[in-house]
Amino acid sequence: MLSGSHMVTHHSQPTPPRRPRQFTDQFRRAIGTEGRNGTPLAQVARCHDLSIKLVRRWGRKLSGQRVAGHHEPYTTEFVRTVLADVHSGMTQKAACAKHGVSRSCVHRWVTNAKRQSRVLPTNDQDSISTSVLTGEPELSLEHQLRNLLTQYRTLHARIEHIRQLVAVA
């Protein structure tokens, strides 16, 4: 055993940062197939130095299942259909299962509709405005006019300020 002053220390070189690896579609399909053929996913991931989450995602894509967080945006028509089901008495959980949507999405759509005091459709799906679906408030004409006047006054004040600066120079 060495005493404190005689200890040998080993200084290792710092490892350079790893660049993200690029994988070919062929490699991804091979990994996904390997996982579907019965080899445990943890073993597949270890053998190829991959994360198990990545192997799962590739396997789901290969099998045609939706991968969480990776999908096309929902169409307005689709959102209206889901909201119509919820309004007709279906629970949010049941609507999620029926349409394959996350609970957080459905909850957000319903909350946006309630927050803006919009009446959800009974039979007429067109009674939901697009602003409810996007989360943007639809303003009354009076409110829009007030906003435009405020913008006008702000711009007018800026113009006057610039005129004063030019006059001084």
Rosetta silent file (secondary structure, phi, psi, omega in degrees, C-alpha in Angstrom):
SEQUENCE: MLSGSHMVTHHSQPTPPRRPRQFTDQFRRAIGTEGRNGTPLAQVARCHDLSIKLVRRWGRKLSGQRVAGHHEPYTTEFVRTVLADVHSGMTQKAACAKHGVSRSCVHRWVTNAKRQSRVLPTNDQDSISTSVLTGEPELSLEHQLRNLLTQYRTLHARIEHIRQLVAVA
SCORE:     score description
SCORE:     0.000 S_00000001
   1 L     0.000  136.711 -177.930    0.000    0.000    0.000 S_00000001
   2 L   -95.350  144.647  177.098    1.325    3.409   -0.930 S_00000001
   3 L   -80.974  173.761 -173.563    1.245    6.386    1.377 S_00000001
   4 H   -55.726  -39.419 -176.462   -0.312    9.702    0.350 S_00000001
   5 H   -80.507  -17.516 -177.776    2.856   11.246   -1.102 S_00000001
   6 H  -102.627    9.583 -178.011    3.784    8.125   -3.064 S_00000001
   7 L   -70.574  139.561  177.312    0.411    7.542   -4.690 S_00000001
   8 L   -95.533  126.974  177.501    0.469    7.207   -8.426 S_00000001
   9 L  -108.834  143.950 -179.356   -2.246    9.108  -10.192 S_00000001
  10 L  -109.920  118.715  178.687   -3.342    8.344  -13.678 S_00000001
  11 L   -99.047  113.992  179.131   -4.394   11.302  -15.787 S_00000001
  12 L   -93.169  151.452  177.508   -6.600   10.245  -18.637 S_00000001
  13 L   -71.875  138.292  177.264   -7.170   12.337  -21.687 S_00000001
  14 L   -65.239  140.782 -179.670  -10.608   13.958  -21.831 S_00000001
  15 L   -79.715  138.683  179.219  -12.827   12.251  -24.332 S_00000001
  16 L   -68.162  153.510  179.839  -13.956   14.412  -27.228 S_00000001
  17 L   -63.485  141.924 -179.000  -17.679   15.141  -27.402 S_00000001
  18 L   -79.793  134.624  174.736  -19.649   12.520  -29.305 S_00000001
  19 L   -83.198  148.668  176.390  -21.269   13.604  -32.518 S_00000001
  20 L   -59.897  135.931 -179.439  -24.810   12.427  -33.142 S_00000001
  21 L   -82.995  147.536  177.201  -24.705    9.224  -35.100 S_00000001
  22 L  -104.919  130.990 -179.150  -26.434    8.934  -38.447 S_00000001
  23 L  -118.113  139.309  177.739  -28.308    5.697  -39.152 S_00000001
  24 L   -78.811  158.364  176.917  -29.451    4.436  -42.519 S_00000001
  25 H   -61.660  -36.139  179.010  -33.037    3.343  -43.039 S_00000001
  26 H   -61.987  -43.294  178.456  -31.754   -0.149  -43.794 S_00000001
  27 H   -63.958  -43.592  179.443  -29.992   -0.302  -40.408 S_00000001
  28 H   -60.588  -43.607  178.694  -33.105    0.973  -38.617 S_00000001
  29 H   -63.572  -39.442  179.851  -35.265   -1.665  -40.303 S_00000001
  30 H   -63.286  -43.065  179.194  -32.749   -4.390  -39.398 S_00000001
  31 H   -65.538  -44.631  179.402  -32.770   -3.330  -35.728 S_00000001
  32 H   -61.484  -40.444  178.786  -36.578   -3.116  -35.681 S_00000001
  33 H   -67.564  -40.196  179.510  -36.874   -6.561  -37.271 S_00000001
  34 H   -60.014  -41.792  178.758  -34.348   -8.029  -34.852 S_00000001
  35 H   -68.596  -34.065 -179.708  -36.437   -6.791  -31.938 S_00000001
  36 H   -77.367  -18.158 -178.083  -39.659   -8.142  -33.440 S_00000001
  37 L   -84.729   11.421  173.749  -38.126  -11.585  -34.019 S_00000001
  38 L   106.666  -12.484  177.494  -38.032  -12.342  -30.312 S_00000001
  39 L   -70.815  130.798  179.597  -34.650  -10.992  -29.251 S_00000001
  40 L   -56.842  137.884 -176.336  -35.139   -8.943  -26.070 S_00000001
  41 H   -60.929  -36.365  178.753  -35.008   -5.230  -26.848 S_00000001
  42 H   -61.424  -39.182  179.554  -32.512   -4.565  -24.068 S_00000001
  43 H   -68.506  -42.613  177.888  -30.151   -7.095  -25.645 S_00000001
  44 H   -60.006  -44.717 -178.839  -30.582   -5.585  -29.126 S_00000001
  45 H   -62.722  -45.091  179.978  -29.882   -2.123  -27.712 S_00000001
  46 H   -62.678  -44.142 -176.965  -26.750   -3.302  -25.840 S_00000001
  47 H   -60.345  -34.201 -175.357  -25.347   -5.165  -28.849 S_00000001
  48 L  -106.756    8.824 -179.642  -25.555   -2.085  -31.076 S_00000001
  49 L    54.693   51.759  179.164  -24.789    0.538  -28.381 S_00000001
  50 L  -123.028  161.404  174.757  -28.245    2.133  -28.714 S_00000001
  51 L   -80.792  149.836 -179.722  -30.789    3.278  -26.185 S_00000001
  52 H   -65.209  -32.288  178.041  -33.713    0.962  -25.592 S_00000001
  53 H   -62.015  -40.299  179.712  -36.121    3.869  -26.262 S_00000001
  54 H   -65.820  -42.666  179.307  -34.636    4.277  -29.738 S_00000001
  55 H   -62.862  -42.557  177.858  -34.936    0.552  -30.483 S_00000001
  56 H   -60.530  -45.606 -177.986  -38.589    0.609  -29.333 S_00000001
  57 H   -61.410  -44.373  179.254  -39.365    3.633  -31.519 S_00000001
  58 H   -63.793  -38.687  178.020  -37.825    2.015  -34.597 S_00000001
  59 H   -64.055  -40.641  178.834  -39.750   -1.200  -33.916 S_00000001
  60 H   -65.827  -42.008  179.210  -43.051    0.697  -33.631 S_00000001
  61 H   -62.240  -39.568 -179.431  -42.397    2.599  -36.832 S_00000001
  62 H   -65.055  -36.720 -177.871  -41.624   -0.662  -38.604 S_00000001
  63 H   -84.397   -3.591  178.072  -44.863   -2.228  -37.387 S_00000001
  64 L    87.074    3.500  178.288  -46.891    0.818  -38.433 S_00000001
  65 L   -75.904  152.117  176.114  -47.864    1.820  -34.895 S_00000001
  66 L   -71.649  140.192  178.337  -47.970    5.489  -34.038 S_00000001
  67 E  -102.841  129.898 -176.393  -44.940    6.677  -32.138 S_00000001
  68 L   -55.573  132.050  176.310  -45.666    9.089  -29.305 S_00000001
  69 L    80.547    0.093 -178.770  -44.847   12.669  -30.156 S_00000001
  70 E  -128.880   86.652  178.541  -44.197   11.967  -33.837 S_00000001
  71 L  -153.024  166.794  176.478  -47.258   12.505  -35.957 S_00000001
  72 L   -72.018  152.413  177.433  -48.785   14.914  -38.408 S_00000001
  73 L   -60.607  148.478 -179.549  -50.812   17.768  -36.902 S_00000001
  74 L   -73.314  140.964  178.427  -54.470   16.964  -36.353 S_00000001
  75 L   -76.026  156.528  178.433  -56.861   18.385  -38.920 S_00000001
  76 H   -59.471  -39.870  179.861  -59.549   20.821  -37.855 S_00000001
  77 H   -62.292  -41.494  179.489  -62.175   18.332  -38.979 S_00000001
  78 H   -63.806  -45.159 -179.526  -60.663   15.607  -36.786 S_00000001
  79 H   -61.502  -41.450  178.289  -60.564   17.895  -33.735 S_00000001
  80 H   -61.162  -39.494  179.496  -64.210   18.842  -34.351 S_00000001
  81 H   -63.596  -45.005 -179.996  -65.162   15.163  -34.481 S_00000001
  82 H   -63.891  -44.963  179.364  -63.434   14.458  -31.156 S_00000001
  83 H   -63.551  -36.609  177.884  -65.029   17.525  -29.531 S_00000001
  84 H   -63.356  -40.603  177.872  -68.439   16.506  -30.857 S_00000001
  85 H   -63.119  -43.157  179.725  -68.043   13.069  -29.239 S_00000001
  86 H   -64.415  -41.276 -178.797  -67.087   14.643  -25.903 S_00000001
  87 H   -67.204  -30.941 -178.256  -70.022   17.063  -26.097 S_00000001
  88 L   -77.237    0.259  175.632  -72.448   14.245  -26.868 S_00000001
  89 L   117.757   -9.393  179.337  -71.648   12.639  -23.509 S_00000001
  90 L   -71.276  141.195  177.842  -68.608   10.486  -24.191 S_00000001
  91 L   -70.958  157.348  178.576  -65.923   10.810  -21.523 S_00000001
  92 H   -61.136  -37.836 -179.903  -62.616   12.357  -22.533 S_00000001
  93 H   -63.380  -41.945  179.455  -60.899    9.061  -21.739 S_00000001
  94 H   -67.915  -38.797  178.437  -63.253    7.145  -24.038 S_00000001
  95 H   -63.870  -37.956  177.457  -62.814    9.724  -26.816 S_00000001
  96 H   -61.724  -46.716 -179.155  -59.033    9.340  -26.501 S_00000001
  97 H   -65.024  -42.177 -178.059  -59.266    5.569  -26.837 S_00000001
  98 H   -63.842  -42.259 -173.546  -61.721    5.762  -29.753 S_00000001
  99 H  -101.483   -4.023  178.624  -59.676    8.250  -31.778 S_00000001
 100 L    69.408   39.270 -178.571  -56.147    7.313  -30.654 S_00000001
 101 L  -116.148  150.183  178.803  -55.364   10.754  -29.226 S_00000001
 102 L   -70.033  152.812 -179.984  -53.552   11.551  -26.000 S_00000001
 103 H   -63.278  -34.472 -179.043  -55.628   12.650  -23.022 S_00000001
 104 H   -65.673  -36.265  177.631  -53.681   15.894  -22.800 S_00000001
 105 H   -63.972  -50.833 -178.113  -54.661   16.853  -26.381 S_00000001
 106 H   -62.191  -42.427  179.365  -58.351   16.218  -25.824 S_00000001
 107 H   -60.751  -42.847  179.422  -58.252   17.988  -22.471 S_00000001
 108 H   -63.861  -42.804  179.382  -56.561   21.016  -24.071 S_00000001
 109 H   -62.003  -45.198 -179.093  -59.124   21.157  -26.912 S_00000001
 110 H   -66.233  -42.868  179.461  -62.053   20.958  -24.495 S_00000001
 111 H   -61.890  -43.207  177.888  -60.491   23.514  -22.146 S_00000001
 112 H   -60.370  -41.135 -179.663  -59.891   25.944  -25.030 S_00000001
 113 H   -65.403  -42.794  179.999  -63.500   25.572  -26.102 S_00000001
 114 H   -68.642  -42.931 -176.788  -64.805   26.178  -22.566 S_00000001
 115 H   -59.546  -35.788 -177.197  -62.424   29.048  -21.857 S_00000001
 116 L   -91.540   10.836  177.470  -63.637   30.947  -24.881 S_00000001
 117 L    53.156   39.108  177.252  -67.282   30.354  -23.965 S_00000001
 118 L   -92.686  143.736  177.375  -67.969   28.652  -27.243 S_00000001
 119 L   -83.711  123.979  177.006  -70.885   26.273  -27.486 S_00000001
 120 L   -70.838  152.759 -174.168  -69.720   22.822  -28.482 S_00000001
 121 L   -68.249  147.313  171.210  -71.696   21.307  -31.359 S_00000001
 122 L   -97.836  -65.679  175.938  -74.760   19.213  -30.842 S_00000001
 123 L  -117.665  -28.521 -176.540  -75.422   18.108  -34.412 S_00000001
 124 L   -91.454  103.033 -176.721  -73.898   20.960  -36.382 S_00000001
 125 H   -69.574  -17.550 -178.603  -70.119   20.473  -36.311 S_00000001
 126 H   -76.163   -4.256 -178.076  -69.561   23.845  -37.980 S_00000001
 127 H   -76.673   -6.553  174.451  -70.588   25.679  -34.807 S_00000001
 128 L   -93.473  122.800 -179.923  -67.023   25.362  -33.451 S_00000001
 129 L   -79.805  157.435 -179.858  -64.894   28.169  -34.822 S_00000001
 130 H   -61.514  -31.210 -178.020  -61.324   27.532  -35.894 S_00000001
 131 H   -62.844  -30.528  177.614  -60.087   29.899  -33.176 S_00000001
 132 H   -65.514  -38.481 -175.914  -61.313   27.451  -30.519 S_00000001
 133 H   -74.694  -32.999 -178.384  -59.242   24.713  -32.096 S_00000001
 134 H   -89.031  -14.259  179.892  -56.071   26.776  -32.408 S_00000001
 135 L    89.737    2.235  179.316  -56.373   28.358  -28.984 S_00000001
 136 L   -91.495  133.174 -179.277  -56.530   31.899  -30.347 S_00000001
 137 L   -71.554  141.431  175.597  -59.337   34.049  -28.991 S_00000001
 138 L   -95.439  119.841 -172.821  -61.864   35.355  -31.468 S_00000001
 139 L   -93.955  150.676  175.179  -62.443   39.027  -30.678 S_00000001
 140 L   -71.214  163.457  179.376  -65.633   41.061  -31.100 S_00000001
 141 H   -61.251  -38.702  179.470  -65.614   43.888  -33.640 S_00000001
 142 H   -62.327  -43.399  179.519  -65.608   46.427  -30.826 S_00000001
 143 H   -65.347  -41.631  178.388  -62.567   44.792  -29.250 S_00000001
 144 H   -61.748  -41.652  179.520  -60.781   44.631  -32.618 S_00000001
 145 H   -63.066  -42.800  177.648  -61.488   48.336  -33.182 S_00000001
 146 H   -61.002  -41.626  178.340  -60.072   49.214  -29.751 S_00000001
 147 H   -63.214  -42.266  179.453  -56.917   47.226  -30.529 S_00000001
 148 H   -64.977  -41.054  177.688  -56.498   48.988  -33.877 S_00000001
 149 H   -62.461  -41.242  177.960  -56.922   52.410  -32.262 S_00000001
 150 H   -62.028  -44.553  178.116  -54.296   51.558  -29.659 S_00000001
 151 H   -62.374  -40.792  179.231  -51.887   50.458  -32.385 S_00000001
 152 H   -61.361  -46.468 -178.940  -52.600   53.661  -34.338 S_00000001
 153 H   -63.565  -39.845  178.386  -51.904   55.852  -31.309 S_00000001
 154 H   -63.054  -46.283  179.455  -48.669   54.002  -30.579 S_00000001
 155 H   -63.898  -41.346  179.789  -47.468   54.397  -34.170 S_00000001
 156 H   -61.609  -41.910  178.729  -48.495   58.066  -34.217 S_00000001
 157 H   -64.536  -38.795  178.210  -46.492   58.701  -31.014 S_00000001
 158 H   -64.692  -42.604  179.626  -43.440   56.999  -32.527 S_00000001
 159 H   -61.411  -44.622  178.890  -43.699   59.112  -35.685 S_00000001
 160 H   -61.505  -40.980  179.116  -43.885   62.309  -33.605 S_00000001
 161 H   -62.434  -43.606  178.789  -40.852   61.220  -31.591 S_00000001
 162 H   -63.552  -41.240  177.982  -38.868   60.579  -34.797 S_00000001
 163 H   -59.654  -41.737  179.640  -39.910   64.007  -36.157 S_00000001
 164 H   -65.594  -39.596  177.885  -38.615   65.672  -32.993 S_00000001
 165 H   -64.199  -39.714 -179.688  -35.314   63.796  -33.239 S_00000001
 166 H   -68.480  -39.373 -179.417  -34.895   64.834  -36.885 S_00000001
 167 H   -64.856  -35.641  179.599  -35.734   68.469  -36.060 S_00000001
 168 H   -69.258  -37.405 -175.191  -33.046   68.566  -33.353 S_00000001
 169 L   -73.688    0.000    0.000  -30.367   67.146  -35.665 S_00000001
